[in-house]
């Protein structure tokens, strides 16, 4: 894997080395629950309230369970109410940290800095591949180019047997049925990343730009949060949508192949998504690790629609105890053992050298 900072390319191992050490407890007890215990020295007591990305909900649930099991004095509440709501809660002082599927925007960064009284950091913690999911009876293994996806979600392709879809799926049994394109009804970093993908790869067919709130003006159905999107597609015939791989797998949804910049139609797996992350460039400075992803990747076998889910934190908290509690929890989530839990949950672990950079940034929180 290759991550870039200021044009310099660093080699990155695909698999993190996993070290399982208990935090004041016997490892045998963690084997019974299947959750890896936090490493020695990471346990910090205190109560934390966080809000944001529903894309990382399954990861947060697992991390909180494992951390709390070994750190009895730590109490962490994570409300997966969407990236937009999480960032707003953080900047208004209602959340100790926020989960977001997009890094802070230019207009959000000053508000977050002011709330912190120090630079607010974007720390990528979860790699979340975005699946294109659909529910069309008898139409298995569908595949789409960026242009066709843009036309579907823009409302210009409205039938499943439209020539644009048929040309890319010559052997599929496509019904003469109206397409119901489902999008996130709440503000979401998943929407921001999906629409960014469309705007970067299908400029002629997608003219709405990218945003956390669904930007298209024609048609479509909104569903709140990732689990709401998955449930809508699961229960409604002739739908199509976008949702994180973990939610697609949990709901056993049909997932389409997506064409990358090299012209290949690629199946979504942790490995194919990881190939796109290879070209990500670190745009942040110092301990800020904001990433820029190439959605038009030409890397062979790369699945192009991926997002990095961030934790938005303060460099220095006004309440030192709160800062230590945030640091303690994120030391676990950014550890090799914390990251090792992600693949089984439908995410891709951070590449090792990126994980190490995140861990170093977490160590600087106070």
Secondary structure, DSSP 8 states (H G I E B T S, - for coil): -EEEETTEEEE--SS-------SSS-HHHHHHHT-----TT----EEEEEEE-STTHHHHHHHHHHHHHH-TTEEEEEE---HHHHHHHHHTTS-SEEEESS---HHHHHHHHHHHTS-EEEEEEEEEEEEEEEE-TT--S-EE-HHHHHHHHHTS--BTT-HHHHHH-TTS---S-B-EEEEESS--HHHHHHHHHHHHH-TTT--S---SS----S--EEE-HHHHHHHHHHHSTTEEEEEEHHHHHHTT-EE-EEE-TTS-EE---HHHHHHHHTT-EE---TT---EE--TT---TT----EEEEEEEEESS-SSHHHHHHHHHHHHHHTSHHHHHTSGGGT-B---HHHHHHHHHHHHT--
